Amino acid sequence: MMKSIGIGLIGTGFMGKCHAMAYGGVKAVFGDVMAPCLELLCDLDEAVVAQKARQTVCTGK
């Protein structure tokens, strides 16, 4: 069984951060399910995307 599943997130503002935090808690809330792993991040400002991508760690793979 896969340990994680790749996801994409559009937007790095308030709602993007809320969704990223929620994805981080999926396994804690739902138990033995695939962990979401942020694979793709999109926003209008390339510098912001690069900064946010460096802050993201995927532990499910």
PDB file of N, CA, C, O and CB in Angstrom:
ATOM      1  N   MET A   1       0.826  -1.185   0.000  1.00  0.00           N
ATOM      2  CA  MET A   1       0.000   0.000   0.000  1.00  0.00           C
ATOM      3  C   MET A   1       0.875   1.254   0.000  1.00  0.00           C
ATOM      4  O   MET A   1       1.918   1.301   0.652  1.00  0.00           O
ATOM      5  CB  MET A   1      -0.942  -0.005   1.208  1.00  0.00           C
ATOM      6  N   MET A   2       0.429   2.266  -0.743  1.00  0.00           N
ATOM      7  CA  MET A   2       1.151   3.536  -0.765  1.00  0.00           C
ATOM      8  C   MET A   2       1.101   4.182   0.611  1.00  0.00           C
ATOM      9  O   MET A   2       0.085   4.119   1.303  1.00  0.00           O
ATOM     10  CB  MET A   2       0.562   4.486  -1.830  1.00  0.00           C
ATOM     11  N   LYS A   3       2.203   4.802   0.999  1.00  0.00           N
ATOM     12  CA  LYS A   3       2.246   5.504   2.280  1.00  0.00           C
ATOM     13  C   LYS A   3       1.750   6.941   2.147  1.00  0.00           C
ATOM     14  O   LYS A   3       1.290   7.538   3.120  1.00  0.00           O
ATOM     15  CB  LYS A   3       3.665   5.494   2.841  1.00  0.00           C
ATOM     16  N   SER A   4       1.848   7.497   0.927  1.00  0.00           N
ATOM     17  CA  SER A   4       1.435   8.885   0.732  1.00  0.00           C
ATOM     18  C   SER A   4       0.820   9.060  -0.652  1.00  0.00           C
ATOM     19  O   SER A   4       0.961   8.214  -1.534  1.00  0.00           O
ATOM     20  CB  SER A   4       2.631   9.841   0.914  1.00  0.00           C
ATOM     21  N   ILE A   5       0.141  10.179  -0.807  1.00  0.00           N
ATOM     22  CA  ILE A   5      -0.447  10.545  -2.091  1.00  0.00           C
ATOM     23  C   ILE A   5      -0.079  11.996  -2.366  1.00  0.00           C
ATOM     24  O   ILE A   5      -0.197  12.853  -1.490  1.00  0.00           O
ATOM     25  CB  ILE A   5      -2.008  10.339  -2.096  1.00  0.00           C
ATOM     26  N   GLY A   6       0.365  12.263  -3.579  1.00  0.00           N
ATOM     27  CA  GLY A   6       0.765  13.613  -3.951  1.00  0.00           C
ATOM     28  C   GLY A   6      -0.437  14.515  -4.142  1.00  0.00           C
ATOM     29  O   GLY A   6      -1.464  14.100  -4.679  1.00  0.00           O
ATOM     30  N   ILE A   7      -0.298  15.760  -3.694  1.00  0.00           N
ATOM     31  CA  ILE A   7      -1.339  16.760  -3.878  1.00  0.00           C
ATOM     32  C   ILE A   7      -0.730  18.039  -4.417  1.00  0.00           C
ATOM     33  O   ILE A   7       0.477  18.254  -4.308  1.00  0.00           O
ATOM     34  CB  ILE A   7      -2.084  17.029  -2.561  1.00  0.00           C
ATOM     35  N   GLY A   8      -1.558  18.880  -4.992  1.00  0.00           N
ATOM     36  CA  GLY A   8      -1.163  20.203  -5.441  1.00  0.00           C
ATOM     37  C   GLY A   8      -1.966  21.248  -4.704  1.00  0.00           C
ATOM     38  O   GLY A   8      -3.114  21.002  -4.335  1.00  0.00           O
ATOM     39  N   LEU A   9      -1.385  22.398  -4.487  1.00  0.00           N
ATOM     40  CA  LEU A   9      -2.044  23.477  -3.769  1.00  0.00           C
ATOM     41  C   LEU A   9      -1.913  24.751  -4.594  1.00  0.00           C
ATOM     42  O   LEU A   9      -0.812  25.148  -4.976  1.00  0.00           O
ATOM     43  CB  LEU A   9      -1.438  23.663  -2.344  1.00  0.00           C
ATOM     44  N   ILE A  10      -3.044  25.381  -4.860  1.00  0.00           N
ATOM     45  CA  ILE A  10      -3.048  26.641  -5.602  1.00  0.00           C
ATOM     46  C   ILE A  10      -3.255  27.771  -4.606  1.00  0.00           C
ATOM     47  O   ILE A  10      -4.285  27.843  -3.936  1.00  0.00           O
ATOM     48  CB  ILE A  10      -4.158  26.655  -6.711  1.00  0.00           C
ATOM     49  N   GLY A  11      -2.284  28.633  -4.519  1.00  0.00           N
ATOM     50  CA  GLY A  11      -2.350  29.782  -3.617  1.00  0.00           C
ATOM     51  C   GLY A  11      -1.546  29.545  -2.353  1.00  0.00           C
ATOM     52  O   GLY A  11      -1.601  28.468  -1.760  1.00  0.00           O
ATOM     53  N   THR A  12      -0.791  30.573  -1.943  1.00  0.00           N
ATOM     54  CA  THR A  12       0.039  30.473  -0.744  1.00  0.00           C
ATOM     55  C   THR A  12      -0.403  31.457   0.336  1.00  0.00           C
ATOM     56  O   THR A  12       0.269  31.622   1.353  1.00  0.00           O
ATOM     57  CB  THR A  12       1.500  30.717  -1.096  1.00  0.00           C
ATOM     58  N   GLY A  13      -1.536  32.104   0.103  1.00  0.00           N
ATOM     59  CA  GLY A  13      -2.046  33.076   1.072  1.00  0.00           C
ATOM     60  C   GLY A  13      -2.754  32.395   2.235  1.00  0.00           C
ATOM     61  O   GLY A  13      -2.456  31.248   2.566  1.00  0.00           O
ATOM     62  N   PHE A  14      -3.687  33.102   2.848  1.00  0.00           N
ATOM     63  CA  PHE A  14      -4.368  32.618   4.040  1.00  0.00           C
ATOM     64  C   PHE A  14      -5.014  31.253   3.839  1.00  0.00           C
ATOM     65  O   PHE A  14      -4.761  30.340   4.624  1.00  0.00           O
ATOM     66  CB  PHE A  14      -5.410  33.609   4.467  1.00  0.00           C
ATOM     67  N   MET A  15      -5.841  31.091   2.809  1.00  0.00           N
ATOM     68  CA  MET A  15      -6.540  29.813   2.600  1.00  0.00           C
ATOM     69  C   MET A  15      -5.568  28.712   2.183  1.00  0.00           C
ATOM     70  O   MET A  15      -5.744  27.555   2.564  1.00  0.00           O
ATOM     71  CB  MET A  15      -7.640  29.971   1.535  1.00  0.00           C
ATOM     72  N   GLY A  16      -4.557  29.055   1.413  1.00  0.00           N
ATOM     73  CA  GLY A  16      -3.553  28.056   1.050  1.00  0.00           C
ATOM     74  C   GLY A  16      -2.860  27.513   2.285  1.00  0.00           C
ATOM     75  O   GLY A  16      -2.633  26.309   2.401  1.00  0.00           O
ATOM     76  N   LYS A  17      -2.523  28.406   3.212  1.00  0.00           N
ATOM     77  CA  LYS A  17      -1.888  27.979   4.455  1.00  0.00           C
ATOM     78  C   LYS A  17      -2.842  27.128   5.295  1.00  0.00           C
ATOM     79  O   LYS A  17      -2.429  26.133   5.892  1.00  0.00           O
ATOM     80  CB  LYS A  17      -1.418  29.200   5.259  1.00  0.00           C
ATOM     81  N   CYS A  18      -4.109  27.518   5.340  1.00  0.00           N
ATOM     82  CA  CYS A  18      -5.105  26.728   6.081  1.00  0.00           C
ATOM     83  C   CYS A  18      -5.219  25.324   5.510  1.00  0.00           C
ATOM     84  O   CYS A  18      -5.258  24.346   6.255  1.00  0.00           O
ATOM     85  CB  CYS A  18      -6.479  27.419   6.049  1.00  0.00           C
ATOM     86  N   HIS A  19      -5.272  25.226   4.188  1.00  0.00           N
ATOM     87  CA  HIS A  19      -5.375  23.912   3.553  1.00  0.00           C
ATOM     88  C   HIS A  19      -4.109  23.088   3.788  1.00  0.00           C
ATOM     89  O   HIS A  19      -4.190  21.887   4.050  1.00  0.00           O
ATOM     90  CB  HIS A  19      -5.633  24.065   2.046  1.00  0.00           C
ATOM     91  N   ALA A  20      -2.950  23.723   3.695  1.00  0.00           N
ATOM     92  CA  ALA A  20      -1.694  23.000   3.932  1.00  0.00           C
ATOM     93  C   ALA A  20      -1.642  22.455   5.355  1.00  0.00           C
ATOM     94  O   ALA A  20      -1.199  21.327   5.573  1.00  0.00           O
ATOM     95  CB  ALA A  20      -0.485  23.917   3.673  1.00  0.00           C
ATOM     96  N   MET A  21      -2.092  23.249   6.320  1.00  0.00           N
ATOM     97  CA  MET A  21      -2.112  22.787   7.710  1.00  0.00           C
ATOM     98  C   MET A  21      -3.102  21.639   7.884  1.00  0.00           C
ATOM     99  O   MET A  21      -2.826  20.679   8.603  1.00  0.00           O
ATOM    100  CB  MET A  21      -2.471  23.944   8.659  1.00  0.00           C
ATOM    101  N   ALA A  22      -4.243  21.740   7.232  1.00  0.00           N
ATOM    102  CA  ALA A  22      -5.253  20.676   7.324  1.00  0.00           C
ATOM    103  C   ALA A  22      -4.732  19.380   6.711  1.00  0.00           C
ATOM    104  O   ALA A  22      -4.932  18.305   7.276  1.00  0.00           O
ATOM    105  CB  ALA A  22      -6.559  21.105   6.622  1.00  0.00           C
ATOM    106  N   TYR A  23      -4.066  19.473   5.561  1.00  0.00           N
ATOM    107  CA  TYR A  23      -3.492  18.264   4.948  1.00  0.00           C
ATOM    108  C   TYR A  23      -2.481  17.623   5.893  1.00  0.00           C
ATOM    109  O   TYR A  23      -2.373  16.398   5.951  1.00  0.00           O
ATOM    110  CB  TYR A  23      -2.818  18.601   3.591  1.00  0.00           C
ATOM    111  N   GLY A  24      -1.745  18.442   6.629  1.00  0.00           N
ATOM    112  CA  GLY A  24      -0.752  17.923   7.562  1.00  0.00           C
ATOM    113  C   GLY A  24      -1.350  17.118   8.700  1.00  0.00           C
ATOM    114  O   GLY A  24      -0.660  16.294   9.301  1.00  0.00           O
ATOM    115  N   GLY A  25      -2.623  17.341   9.008  1.00  0.00           N
ATOM    116  CA  GLY A  25      -3.258  16.640  10.109  1.00  0.00           C
ATOM    117  C   GLY A  25      -4.139  15.472   9.707  1.00  0.00           C
ATOM    118  O   GLY A  25      -4.795  14.880  10.564  1.00  0.00           O
ATOM    119  N   VAL A  26      -4.171  15.127   8.435  1.00  0.00           N
ATOM    120  CA  VAL A  26      -5.068  14.069   7.951  1.00  0.00           C
ATOM    121  C   VAL A  26      -4.847  12.746   8.673  1.00  0.00           C
ATOM    122  O   VAL A  26      -5.808  12.140   9.148  1.00  0.00           O
ATOM    123  CB  VAL A  26      -4.878  13.869   6.458  1.00  0.00           C
ATOM    124  N   LYS A  27      -3.614  12.289   8.764  1.00  0.00           N
ATOM    125  CA  LYS A  27      -3.344  10.989   9.401  1.00  0.00           C
ATOM    126  C   LYS A  27      -3.717  10.995  10.888  1.00  0.00           C
ATOM    127  O   LYS A  27      -4.199   9.991  11.411  1.00  0.00           O
ATOM    128  CB  LYS A  27      -1.861  10.619   9.240  1.00  0.00           C
ATOM    129  N   ALA A  28      -3.496  12.116  11.560  1.00  0.00           N
ATOM    130  CA  ALA A  28      -3.840  12.199  12.973  1.00  0.00           C
ATOM    131  C   ALA A  28      -5.353  12.132  13.189  1.00  0.00           C
ATOM    132  O   ALA A  28      -5.817  11.584  14.189  1.00  0.00           O
ATOM    133  CB  ALA A  28      -3.283  13.484  13.572  1.00  0.00           C
ATOM    134  N   VAL A  29      -6.108  12.683  12.260  1.00  0.00           N
ATOM    135  CA  VAL A  29      -7.561  12.718  12.401  1.00  0.00           C
ATOM    136  C   VAL A  29      -8.216  11.438  11.886  1.00  0.00           C
ATOM    137  O   VAL A  29      -9.125  10.906  12.523  1.00  0.00           O
ATOM    138  CB  VAL A  29      -8.127  13.918  11.662  1.00  0.00           C
ATOM    139  N   PHE A  30      -7.755  10.942  10.730  1.00  0.00           N
ATOM    140  CA  PHE A  30      -8.429   9.820  10.082  1.00  0.00           C
ATOM    141  C   PHE A  30      -7.717   8.482  10.244  1.00  0.00           C
ATOM    142  O   PHE A  30      -8.210   7.461   9.765  1.00  0.00           O
ATOM    143  CB  PHE A  30      -8.586  10.112   8.635  1.00  0.00           C
ATOM    144  N   GLY A  31      -6.573   8.473  10.907  1.00  0.00           N
ATOM    145  CA  GLY A  31      -5.895   7.213  11.193  1.00  0.00           C
ATOM    146  C   GLY A  31      -5.094   6.659  10.040  1.00  0.00           C
ATOM    147  O   GLY A  31      -4.318   7.377   9.410  1.00  0.00           O
ATOM    148  N   ASP A  32      -5.278   5.391   9.765  1.00  0.00           N
ATOM    149  CA  ASP A  32      -4.459   4.657   8.798  1.00  0.00           C
ATOM    150  C   ASP A  32      -4.912   4.914   7.363  1.00  0.00           C
ATOM    151  O   ASP A  32      -5.515   4.054   6.721  1.00  0.00           O
ATOM    152  CB  ASP A  32      -4.509   3.162   9.096  1.00  0.00           C
ATOM    153  N   VAL A  33      -4.607   6.119   6.873  1.00  0.00           N
ATOM    154  CA  VAL A  33      -4.895   6.484   5.487  1.00  0.00           C
ATOM    155  C   VAL A  33      -3.602   7.002   4.863  1.00  0.00           C
ATOM    156  O   VAL A  33      -2.630   7.275   5.567  1.00  0.00           O
ATOM    157  CB  VAL A  33      -6.045   7.560   5.400  1.00  0.00           C
ATOM    158  N   MET A  34      -3.597   7.135   3.550  1.00  0.00           N
ATOM    159  CA  MET A  34      -2.431   7.690   2.881  1.00  0.00           C
ATOM    160  C   MET A  34      -2.211   9.128   3.352  1.00  0.00           C
ATOM    161  O   MET A  34      -3.165   9.897   3.474  1.00  0.00           O
ATOM    162  CB  MET A  34      -2.599   7.633   1.341  1.00  0.00           C
ATOM    163  N   ALA A  35      -0.978   9.481   3.610  1.00  0.00           N
ATOM    164  CA  ALA A  35      -0.633  10.843   4.021  1.00  0.00           C
ATOM    165  C   ALA A  35      -0.529  11.731   2.790  1.00  0.00           C
ATOM    166  O   ALA A  35       0.168  11.380   1.838  1.00  0.00           O
ATOM    167  CB  ALA A  35       0.698  10.864   4.824  1.00  0.00           C
ATOM    168  N   PRO A  36      -1.208  12.873   2.790  1.00  0.00           N
ATOM    169  CA  PRO A  36      -1.049  13.810   1.680  1.00  0.00           C
ATOM    170  C   PRO A  36       0.368  14.384   1.685  1.00  0.00           C
ATOM    171  O   PRO A  36       0.895  14.748   2.736  1.00  0.00           O
ATOM    172  CB  PRO A  36      -2.098  14.948   1.766  1.00  0.00           C
ATOM    173  N   CYS A  37       0.972  14.461   0.512  1.00  0.00           N
ATOM    174  CA  CYS A  37       2.317  15.007   0.376  1.00  0.00           C
ATOM    175  C   CYS A  37       2.274  16.114  -0.676  1.00  0.00           C
ATOM    176  O   CYS A  37       1.944  15.855  -1.833  1.00  0.00           O
ATOM    177  CB  CYS A  37       3.351  13.891  -0.012  1.00  0.00           C
ATOM    178  N   LEU A  38       2.603  17.330  -0.286  1.00  0.00           N
ATOM    179  CA  LEU A  38       2.560  18.459  -1.211  1.00  0.00           C
ATOM    180  C   LEU A  38       3.617  18.279  -2.297  1.00  0.00           C
ATOM    181  O   LEU A  38       4.818  18.315  -2.029  1.00  0.00           O
ATOM    182  CB  LEU A  38       2.776  19.794  -0.459  1.00  0.00           C
ATOM    183  N   GLU A  39       3.145  18.083  -3.528  1.00  0.00           N
ATOM    184  CA  GLU A  39       4.032  17.864  -4.670  1.00  0.00           C
ATOM    185  C   GLU A  39       4.136  19.094  -5.573  1.00  0.00           C
ATOM    186  O   GLU A  39       5.149  19.299  -6.243  1.00  0.00           O
ATOM    187  CB  GLU A  39       3.546  16.677  -5.478  1.00  0.00           C
ATOM    188  N   LEU A  40       3.075  19.910  -5.584  1.00  0.00           N
ATOM    189  CA  LEU A  40       3.027  21.044  -6.495  1.00  0.00           C
ATOM    190  C   LEU A  40       2.429  22.243  -5.777  1.00  0.00           C
ATOM    191  O   LEU A  40       1.394  22.123  -5.121  1.00  0.00           O
ATOM    192  CB  LEU A  40       2.211  20.703  -7.762  1.00  0.00           C
ATOM    193  N   LEU A  41       3.068  23.387  -5.897  1.00  0.00           N
ATOM    194  CA  LEU A  41       2.614  24.612  -5.261  1.00  0.00           C
ATOM    195  C   LEU A  41       2.565  25.709  -6.319  1.00  0.00           C
ATOM    196  O   LEU A  41       3.542  25.922  -7.038  1.00  0.00           O
ATOM    197  CB  LEU A  41       3.544  25.013  -4.073  1.00  0.00           C
ATOM    198  N   CYS A  42       1.442  26.401  -6.419  1.00  0.00           N
ATOM    199  CA  CYS A  42       1.271  27.446  -7.435  1.00  0.00           C
ATOM    200  C   CYS A  42       0.839  28.753  -6.795  1.00  0.00           C
ATOM    201  O   CYS A  42       0.054  28.765  -5.847  1.00  0.00           O
ATOM    202  CB  CYS A  42       0.242  27.013  -8.492  1.00  0.00           C
ATOM    203  N   ASP A  43       1.359  29.850  -7.321  1.00  0.00           N
ATOM    204  CA  ASP A  43       0.935  31.183  -6.924  1.00  0.00           C
ATOM    205  C   ASP A  43       1.431  32.146  -7.995  1.00  0.00           C
ATOM    206  O   ASP A  43       2.211  31.765  -8.867  1.00  0.00           O
ATOM    207  CB  ASP A  43       1.481  31.571  -5.495  1.00  0.00           C
ATOM    208  N   LEU A  44       0.980  33.381  -7.928  1.00  0.00           N
ATOM    209  CA  LEU A  44       1.394  34.371  -8.915  1.00  0.00           C
ATOM    210  C   LEU A  44       2.834  34.821  -8.730  1.00  0.00           C
ATOM    211  O   LEU A  44       3.516  35.115  -9.712  1.00  0.00           O
ATOM    212  CB  LEU A  44       0.484  35.565  -8.853  1.00  0.00           C
ATOM    213  N   ASP A  45       3.309  34.880  -7.500  1.00  0.00           N
ATOM    214  CA  ASP A  45       4.648  35.377  -7.193  1.00  0.00           C
ATOM    215  C   ASP A  45       5.622  34.202  -7.054  1.00  0.00           C
ATOM    216  O   ASP A  45       5.567  33.449  -6.082  1.00  0.00           O
ATOM    217  CB  ASP A  45       4.630  36.228  -5.894  1.00  0.00           C
ATOM    218  N   GLU A  46       6.504  34.059  -8.028  1.00  0.00           N
ATOM    219  CA  GLU A  46       7.440  32.934  -8.059  1.00  0.00           C
ATOM    220  C   GLU A  46       8.368  32.916  -6.833  1.00  0.00           C
ATOM    221  O   GLU A  46       8.715  31.845  -6.334  1.00  0.00           O
ATOM    222  CB  GLU A  46       8.274  32.990  -9.339  1.00  0.00           C
ATOM    223  N   ALA A  47       8.765  34.086  -6.355  1.00  0.00           N
ATOM    224  CA  ALA A  47       9.648  34.153  -5.188  1.00  0.00           C
ATOM    225  C   ALA A  47       8.937  33.632  -3.935  1.00  0.00           C
ATOM    226  O   ALA A  47       9.546  32.946  -3.114  1.00  0.00           O
ATOM    227  CB  ALA A  47      10.132  35.602  -4.962  1.00  0.00           C
ATOM    228  N   VAL A  48       7.663  33.955  -3.791  1.00  0.00           N
ATOM    229  CA  VAL A  48       6.890  33.474  -2.642  1.00  0.00           C
ATOM    230  C   VAL A  48       6.742  31.959  -2.725  1.00  0.00           C
ATOM    231  O   VAL A  48       6.871  31.270  -1.714  1.00  0.00           O
ATOM    232  CB  VAL A  48       5.492  34.157  -2.585  1.00  0.00           C
ATOM    233  N   VAL A  49       6.475  31.436  -3.919  1.00  0.00           N
ATOM    234  CA  VAL A  49       6.341  29.989  -4.099  1.00  0.00           C
ATOM    235  C   VAL A  49       7.637  29.287  -3.702  1.00  0.00           C
ATOM    236  O   VAL A  49       7.605  28.273  -3.006  1.00  0.00           O
ATOM    237  CB  VAL A  49       5.973  29.653  -5.563  1.00  0.00           C
ATOM    238  N   ALA A  50       8.769  29.820  -4.140  1.00  0.00           N
ATOM    239  CA  ALA A  50      10.062  29.212  -3.814  1.00  0.00           C
ATOM    240  C   ALA A  50      10.290  29.208  -2.300  1.00  0.00           C
ATOM    241  O   ALA A  50      10.763  28.217  -1.745  1.00  0.00           O
ATOM    242  CB  ALA A  50      11.209  29.967  -4.526  1.00  0.00           C
ATOM    243  N   GLN A  51       9.954  30.309  -1.637  1.00  0.00           N
ATOM    244  CA  GLN A  51      10.128  30.393  -0.187  1.00  0.00           C
ATOM    245  C   GLN A  51       9.227  29.382   0.526  1.00  0.00           C
ATOM    246  O   GLN A  51       9.685  28.666   1.417  1.00  0.00           O
ATOM    247  CB  GLN A  51       9.824  31.822   0.310  1.00  0.00           C
ATOM    248  N   LYS A  52       7.969  29.320   0.146  1.00  0.00           N
ATOM    249  CA  LYS A  52       7.022  28.394   0.785  1.00  0.00           C
ATOM    250  C   LYS A  52       7.405  26.939   0.510  1.00  0.00           C
ATOM    251  O   LYS A  52       7.252  26.084   1.382  1.00  0.00           O
ATOM    252  CB  LYS A  52       5.587  28.664   0.288  1.00  0.00           C
ATOM    253  N   ALA A  53       7.896  26.657  -0.681  1.00  0.00           N
ATOM    254  CA  ALA A  53       8.298  25.290  -1.024  1.00  0.00           C
ATOM    255  C   ALA A  53       9.459  24.830  -0.150  1.00  0.00           C
ATOM    256  O   ALA A  53       9.518  23.660   0.228  1.00  0.00           O
ATOM    257  CB  ALA A  53       8.687  25.198  -2.509  1.00  0.00           C
ATOM    258  N   ARG A  54      10.377  25.725   0.174  1.00  0.00           N
ATOM    259  CA  ARG A  54      11.497  25.368   1.045  1.00  0.00           C
ATOM    260  C   ARG A  54      11.021  25.050   2.463  1.00  0.00           C
ATOM    261  O   ARG A  54      11.680  24.295   3.178  1.00  0.00           O
ATOM    262  CB  ARG A  54      12.524  26.504   1.079  1.00  0.00           C
ATOM    263  N   GLN A  55       9.895  25.612   2.873  1.00  0.00           N
ATOM    264  CA  GLN A  55       9.367  25.379   4.216  1.00  0.00           C
ATOM    265  C   GLN A  55       8.582  24.073   4.313  1.00  0.00           C
ATOM    266  O   GLN A  55       8.263  23.626   5.415  1.00  0.00           O
ATOM    267  CB  GLN A  55       8.483  26.539   4.632  1.00  0.00           C
ATOM    268  N   THR A  56       8.272  23.464   3.189  1.00  0.00           N
ATOM    269  CA  THR A  56       7.411  22.288   3.152  1.00  0.00           C
ATOM    270  C   THR A  56       8.236  21.015   3.217  1.00  0.00           C
ATOM    271  O   THR A  56       9.208  20.851   2.479  1.00  0.00           O
ATOM    272  CB  THR A  56       6.547  22.293   1.892  1.00  0.00           C
ATOM    273  N   VAL A  57       7.841  20.121   4.103  1.00  0.00           N
ATOM    274  CA  VAL A  57       8.509  18.830   4.249  1.00  0.00           C
ATOM    275  C   VAL A  57       7.457  17.735   4.123  1.00  0.00           C
ATOM    276  O   VAL A  57       6.422  17.784   4.787  1.00  0.00           O
ATOM    277  CB  VAL A  57       9.269  18.730   5.616  1.00  0.00           C
ATOM    278  N   CYS A  58       7.719  16.757   3.280  1.00  0.00           N
ATOM    279  CA  CYS A  58       6.814  15.612   3.140  1.00  0.00           C
ATOM    280  C   CYS A  58       7.429  14.434   3.875  1.00  0.00           C
ATOM    281  O   CYS A  58       8.552  14.023   3.582  1.00  0.00           O
ATOM    282  CB  CYS A  58       6.552  15.262   1.631  1.00  0.00           C
ATOM    283  N   THR A  59       6.691  13.899   4.823  1.00  0.00           N
ATOM    284  CA  THR A  59       7.221  12.793   5.623  1.00  0.00           C
ATOM    285  C   THR A  59       6.578  11.467   5.283  1.00  0.00           C
ATOM    286  O   THR A  59       6.925  10.450   5.883  1.00  0.00           O
ATOM    287  CB  THR A  59       7.031  13.078   7.086  1.00  0.00           C
ATOM    288  N   GLY A  60       5.642  11.445   4.330  1.00  0.00           N
ATOM    289  CA  GLY A  60       4.893  10.221   4.066  1.00  0.00           C
ATOM    290  C   GLY A  60       5.530   9.255   3.106  1.00  0.00           C
ATOM    291  O   GLY A  60       5.025   8.143   2.954  1.00  0.00           O
ATOM    292  N   LYS A  61       6.617   9.618   2.445  1.00  0.00           N
ATOM    293  CA  LYS A  61       7.194   8.738   1.422  1.00  0.00           C
ATOM    294  C   LYS A  61       8.330   7.935   1.960  1.00  0.00           C
ATOM    295  O   LYS A  61       8.927   7.144   1.230  1.00  0.00           O
ATOM    296  CB  LYS A  61       7.663   9.531   0.237  1.00  0.00           C
TER     297      LYS A  61
END
